[in-house]
Amino acid sequence: MIVTKSRLLTSILKPQSKIAFPSTLLNVRLKSSTALPDIDSSKLKVTMNSELKKKPLNKDLLFGHSFTDHMLTVEWTATKGWEAPKILPYGKLSLDPSAVVFHYAIECFEGMKAYIDKQGKIRLFRPDMNMNRLASSCKRLTLPAFDRKQFLECVKELLKIDKSWIPKEKGYSLYIRPTAIGTQNSLGVGPSNKALMFVICSPVGPYYKTGFSAVSLYATRDYVRAWPGGTGDAKLGSNYASGIRPQIEVAKDGYQQILWMFGKEDYVTEVGTMNFFCYWINEQGEKELCTPPLDGTILPGVTRNSILSLARDWKEFKVVEKNITLPEIKKASTENRLLELFGAGTAAIVSPIKNIRYNDFDIKVPLDPKDPKAQAGPLTTRFAETIMGIQYGDINHKDWSVVID
Ligand SMILES: *Cc1c(COP(=O)(O)O)cnc(C)c1O
């Protein structure tokens, strides 16, 4: 199949090559993009695990602590392209100590979840967005391109095999961690001539076990998460590595998360590892939901995109992607125009914010004006319930919830 296809493409491209490309350049292009095999789910090789693990009880689940019985791996080399994907017993990888991932952090990942619906079927939430984002993170690191649909088909096969690991209670799910690494065995700094993609899965409970718990943020001046021309819009392990120390420092002072700022204007960018949302009455007196634009410093979250899209459908208030500064938020708070602030991401869906430490000032953020004990505002709660409803198939959505048969 692959041989015929590539021959066909070669013959289509050849006549043009005389006009468009010098022949050497064309050969390189053909070799790297069309002649080599891509990921093909029909070639998947499955080796079942004969020693199945004991599953933790739902009540004992800690985020990312236990893993299912199987994993998916797909290897790539610059000379042979993508090899046949494999599902194997979950286990250790064997890598050479010179593998570039250990030296130059050529690593990116995804975070997505599988849910069990009322009919007992497996569902994914907008998995195409995760595949596209993984491909763009790979591109940023010069890791190879891959057939996203075929890779997703392989992930679905893994989920079918480990289906019994997906917790059934509402709020519980299977966290899926697709990962791509450079595995070239040499210290030269350049595109890796070998790569590995693997997928591991971990059963997880609801982020908030006993209802929401609003967080207090610290707007840091000492550290920056992302900058123009940097890698803030790609899901790279290296972005996370540098955020841990700042997080520990603010946690010592009793703040749960960092509010990342950028520039002398103190633009808000993200909250910890979540996108930032502000619901307020703007200077013109209109109710408005806003979030920073995807200018290269913001991670294009699936949850972010879903919230914007739902809010635009509802047409109940203005929805804008724009830069927001801390002084503007502070001013809105003192003028009683601030309605709700929250973070958004796959782990928690939404995370309500109750306070921001900014310079020597505490910006108090309202939660629910009608209920002094509430830990989330009405709009924050509505986004959480709507998205969760779609994820578990309780609310129909024509393309966001994908059933695996
Ligand atoms: C993953 C991530 C998010 C959230 O993205 P989702 O697709 O909604 O889970 C936000 N910010 C950063 C920095 C992230 O890494």
The ligand as an ORCA input file, in Angstrom:
! r2SCAN-3c Opt
* xyz 0 1
  C      -2.478     22.425     29.234
  C      -2.443     23.855     29.616
  C      -3.601     24.647     29.715
  C      -4.988     24.103     29.573
  O      -5.258     23.500     28.359
  P      -6.479     22.502     28.217
  O      -6.390     22.012     26.830
  O      -7.715     23.270     28.474
  O      -6.286     21.433     29.244
  C      -3.450     26.000     30.002
  N      -2.234     26.542     30.200
  C      -1.109     25.814     30.137
  C       0.196     26.467     30.371
  C      -1.169     24.438     29.831
  O      -0.042     23.728     29.769
*
